[in-house]
């Protein structure tokens, strides 16, 4: 009888621990964390000049744009993803974009990430701004479909 009670207690404890582990794992693996992880890998790869890893983060039809200030109005500059990959992969300097915060919103298969950043070239501050990423969940996972950024040298930090 006593052994039976011990076995039941151990089984209940095991079930409780298994359920707690599943709940913890479910909280850790969520779309917001997946998007954040993708962006972190993206910028680590950029610093390492790993254009192959960066390319995997982009959807085949992705668009890259930047807001160019001309006086008091904004103009839109567009960059080709393949040109960006080539520049990163062949850069003779270290490109280090440091994300300062993440604001990530997800609705099913669509995500948006707003990431203020500081940009360094060979360890020296170059500029700051904000990235605005649009992502979709594909068969390969989250991929960037559109990124637009701002760039400035003043008003940083």
N, C-alpha and C positions, 0 to 999 in steps of 0.2 A: 504494500500500500504506500509506504513511504517512498520507494523508488518510483512508483507511478506518479506521485505528486511532484517529485523532482524532475522527471522527464517532461511532464506537462508544463511546469514552470520554465524549463529550458526551451521547450518548443515555442511557448508564448513569447519569451524574451527574443528568440531568434526571429519570429515573425514581426515583432515590434521593430527590431533593428533593421530588418530588410525593408519594411515600410518606411521607416525614417530615412534610410539611404535613398530609396526611390524618390521620396518627396524632396530631399536635398538636391539630388541630381536633376530633377525636373525644374527646380528653381534656377539652377546654374546654367542649363542649356535652354535658353530662350532666344527669340529672334533678335532682341536688342543686343544681347551678348554676342550673338553670331555676327551681326553687322559690325560691332565694335572690334571683334577679333579680326575680321577681314580687313578693316581699315588699319589696324595695328600692323598686321602682316604686310600690307601694301606699303606703308611708310618705312618699315624695316627693310623691305626689299629694295626700296628706292635708295636708301642709304648704302646698301650693299651693291648697288648697280645691277640688281637681279631683275632684268626686264622680263624674263620668262614668267616669274612669279607674279609680277605686276600685270602682265597680259592676261593671266588667268582670272584676275579680279574684274576685268572689264568684259562686258557683254560685247558681242561682235558688232553691234550697231551703236556702241557708246559714242557720246559726244563730250568733248572737253571745251569749256569756254571760260573766259575771264572778263571781268568788268574793268574796262580801261577808263580812267577819269580824264576827261578833256575839259578843263575849266570847271564849270558847275554842272556838266552833264556827263552821263555815262555812255560809253560806246561799248559794243560787244565784240570781243576778239574770240575767234574760234581756232582751236588747235586740233590737229589730227592725232588720234591715239597712237598710230604707228610712228609718227614723228616724235612724240613724247617718249615712247619706248626706246627709240633709237638714241635720243639725246641722253636719257638716263643710263642706258647700257654702255655708252661710249664716253661718258663724261670723264674728264681728267681731274675733276674736283669732287669732294664729298658733298652730296646734297642731303641735307638733314632737315626735314620738316617735322617740327615738334608740335603735336596736337595738345592744346591746353585744356580742352574740355570736350565733352560729347553730349549732344542733345539728339536722341534717336527716337523716332516715332515709327511704328509699324502698324500697317493695316493689312492683315493677311499676307499677300505676296508682294506688297509694295512697302518700301521703307525710305525714310528720309533721315539724313544725318547732317547736323550743323556742327562744324568743328572749327573753332578759332585756332589759329596756329601762329608759330614763329618759324621763320625759315633761315637756315644757316648754310653758308657756303664755306667749306674747309674750316668749320668751327667759328666763323665770324658771322655775326648777325647781318642779315641782308634786308629782310622785310617781314611784315606780319599781315594778317588778314583773316578771312573766314572762308572755309570750303562749304559748299552746299552740295551734298551727294544725293542722287536718286538711285535707288537700287531695286532690283526685282529678284525674287527667288526663282531660280531655274533648276533644271535637273542636276546641274553642277553645284548648286548652292546659291548663295547671294552673289549677285554681280552688279557692278556699277554700270548704269545706263547713261547717266549724265552727271557731270561735275562742273560747277561754276564757282569761281573764286574771286575774291577781292585781294588787292595787293597795295600796301602802303608802307612808307618808311616812318611816318609820323603817327603819333597817337598809339604807339605800341607800348605794351607793359603797363 
